[in-house]
Amino acid sequence: METPPIDQAYGALQKRHALPPFKEMDAEFELSYIDNSHFLLREIRRRIMEKLDAYLKLLEDLLQAEPNVSTMHEQRLFSDGEKAEAFSLFSKLMRISRESAILDLDNGDAETSAFISATFSEWKLLKPALAAIIRKMQESWVAPEDAEERLGYFG
């Protein structure tokens, strides 16, 4: 049995579950790349978590740097207050991640669609703060610094 294209299948689910507009969801989470619409709500939740997991890892590295050059270098630019803000974002993303894990065990359509809608709304609010953190991390690679300090990481 052939499944309908993702956008059509999503449209049917959107009407039943009051999901966000497909174009916005696709722009954020690349839903068009989902191959099969058979378990579409589950697949959307997984696509969302793929993206959020990348930011969880980024924040986790900032908050608890592994002994590697890049994270140690970036971490040094953040004040304790900025790290507290990063931890707040990390906590929000972890709550979403754990909710997704629970839904993975209990695949109810109503619960999954509520998760998708709530997470999409929250994601739009979290993005600016995440972007600010990432810009600051990026700046650590642009700012001139003392060569002796740079070499200290290696010795």
C-alpha positions in Angstrom: 0.0 0.0 0.0 1.4 3.3 -1.1 1.4 6.2 1.4 0.5 9.7 0.5 3.1 12.4 0.2 4.2 13.8 3.6 2.6 17.2 3.1 -0.8 15.6 2.3 -0.6 13.2 5.2 0.4 16.0 7.5 -2.5 18.1 6.3 -4.9 15.3 7.3 -3.2 15.1 10.7 -3.2 18.8 11.1 -6.9 19.0 10.8 -7.5 16.2 13.3 -4.9 17.4 15.9 -4.5 21.2 15.4 -0.8 20.9 14.4 1.3 23.9 13.3 1.4 24.8 9.6 3.3 22.3 7.5 5.5 24.9 5.8 6.7 26.3 9.2 7.3 22.8 10.6 9.1 21.8 7.4 11.3 24.9 7.5 12.3 24.1 11.1 12.6 20.3 11.2 12.8 19.3 7.5 9.8 17.1 7.5 9.9 16.8 3.7 12.8 14.4 4.2 10.6 11.8 6.0 10.4 8.9 3.7 7.2 7.2 4.8 4.0 8.8 6.2 2.7 5.6 7.9 3.8 6.6 11.4 4.0 10.3 10.6 3.5 11.7 14.1 6.2 9.5 15.5 8.5 10.4 12.7 7.9 14.1 13.2 8.6 13.8 16.9 11.9 12.0 16.1 12.9 14.7 13.6 12.3 17.3 16.2 14.4 15.4 18.7 17.3 15.0 16.2 17.5 18.7 16.0 17.1 19.4 19.7 19.6 16.7 20.6 22.3 18.5 18.6 21.7 21.7 20.7 21.6 19.6 23.9 25.1 18.3 23.1 26.3 21.8 22.3 25.0 23.2 25.6 26.2 20.2 27.6 29.7 20.7 26.2 29.6 24.4 27.2 28.4 23.6 30.7 30.7 20.6 31.4 33.6 20.8 29.0 35.3 17.6 28.1 39.1 18.0 28.0 39.3 19.0 24.4 40.6 22.2 22.8 37.4 23.5 21.2 35.1 23.3 24.2 37.7 24.6 26.7 38.5 27.5 24.3 34.8 28.4 23.9 33.8 27.9 27.6 36.3 30.5 28.9 34.3 33.4 27.4 31.2 32.7 29.4 30.5 34.3 32.8 28.9 32.3 35.6 25.7 34.2 34.8 25.8 33.3 31.2 26.4 29.6 32.1 23.4 29.8 34.4 21.3 31.0 31.4 22.7 28.2 29.3 21.8 25.7 32.0 18.2 27.1 32.0 18.0 26.4 28.2 19.6 23.0 28.7 17.0 22.2 31.3 14.1 23.2 29.0 15.5 21.0 26.2 16.1 18.1 28.6 12.5 18.3 29.8 11.4 18.1 26.1 13.8 15.2 25.5 12.5 13.2 28.4 8.9 13.9 27.4 9.8 12.5 24.0 11.3 9.4 25.5 8.1 8.8 27.4 6.1 9.2 24.2 8.5 6.7 22.5 7.2 4.1 25.1 3.6 5.2 24.7 2.8 6.2 21.2 -0.6 7.8 21.6 -1.5 10.1 18.7 -3.2 12.7 20.9 -0.2 12.9 23.2 2.3 13.0 20.4 0.5 15.7 18.5 0.2 17.8 21.7 4.0 17.3 22.2 4.7 18.4 18.6 2.6 21.5 18.9 3.9 22.5 22.3 7.5 21.8 21.3 7.2 23.8 18.1 5.9 26.8 20.1 8.7 26.5 22.7 11.3 26.0 20.1 10.5 29.3 18.6 11.0 31.0 22.0 14.3 29.2 22.7 15.9 29.8 19.3 17.0 33.4 20.0 18.8 32.5 23.3 20.5 29.5 21.6 21.6 31.7 18.7 23.1 34.2 21.2 25.1 31.5 22.9 26.3 30.0 19.6 27.3 33.5 18.4 29.4 34.0 21.5 31.0 30.6 20.9 31.8 31.6 17.4 33.3 34.9 18.6 35.8 32.9 20.6 37.4 31.9 17.3 37.4 35.4 15.9 38.7 37.4 18.9 42.4 38.0 18.9 44.2 36.4 21.8 47.6 35.9 23.2 49.5 33.2 21.3 51.1 32.0 24.6 47.6 31.4 26.0 46.6 29.4 22.9 49.7 27.3 23.1 49.0 26.6 26.8 46.1 24.4 25.8 48.6 22.0 24.2 51.2 21.8 26.9 
